[in-house]
Amino acid sequence: MEMQKISGNPKEISEAFGIPVKTLAQLRWLNRGPKYYKPGKIIYCYSDVEAWLKQFPVKTKDSEAAVR
């Protein structure tokens, strides 16, 4: 049985979601990014990053047409 990873460091989050590591660092500094934890090293829960991303959907003509 394969266990799913529930958390990752900034590099792993960058690879999984396509958010540059430097952008994650800047978002932490600005207190504007996804929730993170710092028990020694910075870690993010994948579910927190997904929830944060869902707060900022990009509206396009195609996505608006699909709603109608």
C-alpha positions as CSV (number, residue, x, y, z in Angstrom):
1,M,0.0,0.0,0.0
2,E,1.4,3.3,-1.1
3,M,1.1,6.2,1.4
4,Q,0.4,9.7,0.1
5,K,2.7,12.4,1.2
6,I,0.7,15.1,3.1
7,S,3.4,17.7,3.5
8,G,6.4,19.0,1.6
9,N,9.2,21.5,1.8
10,P,9.2,24.5,-0.5
11,K,11.1,22.7,-3.3
12,E,8.6,19.8,-3.3
13,I,5.7,22.2,-3.3
14,S,7.3,24.1,-6.2
15,E,7.6,20.9,-8.2
16,A,4.0,19.8,-7.4
17,F,2.2,23.1,-8.0
18,G,4.5,25.0,-10.3
19,I,5.1,27.8,-7.9
20,P,8.7,29.0,-7.9
21,V,10.6,28.5,-4.6
22,K,11.4,32.3,-4.6
23,T,7.8,33.1,-5.0
24,L,6.9,31.0,-2.0
25,A,9.6,32.7,0.0
26,Q,8.3,36.2,-1.0
27,L,4.7,35.1,-0.2
28,R,5.8,34.0,3.3
29,W,7.6,37.3,3.9
30,L,4.5,39.2,2.8
31,N,2.2,36.9,4.8
32,R,0.1,36.4,1.7
33,G,0.8,32.8,0.7
34,P,-0.5,29.4,1.8
35,K,-0.3,28.4,5.4
36,Y,3.1,26.9,6.4
37,Y,4.7,25.5,9.4
38,K,8.2,26.0,10.7
39,P,9.1,23.3,13.3
40,G,12.8,23.8,12.2
41,K,12.4,23.7,8.5
42,I,9.6,25.2,6.5
43,I,6.9,22.7,5.5
44,Y,3.5,23.1,3.8
45,C,0.6,20.7,3.8
46,Y,-0.5,19.9,0.3
47,S,-4.1,20.4,1.3
48,D,-3.4,24.0,2.6
49,V,-1.6,24.9,-0.7
50,E,-4.6,23.5,-2.8
51,A,-7.1,25.4,-0.6
52,W,-5.0,28.6,-1.0
53,L,-4.9,28.2,-4.8
54,K,-8.6,27.6,-5.0
55,Q,-9.2,31.0,-3.5
56,F,-7.7,32.8,-6.5
57,P,-9.2,31.3,-9.7
58,V,-8.3,32.9,-13.0
59,K,-11.4,33.9,-14.9
60,T,-11.2,33.4,-18.7
61,K,-13.7,33.7,-21.4
62,D,-13.8,30.0,-21.6
63,S,-14.4,29.5,-17.9
64,E,-17.2,32.1,-17.9
65,A,-18.9,30.6,-20.9
66,A,-18.9,27.2,-19.1
67,V,-20.8,28.7,-16.2
68,R,-23.6,30.0,-18.4
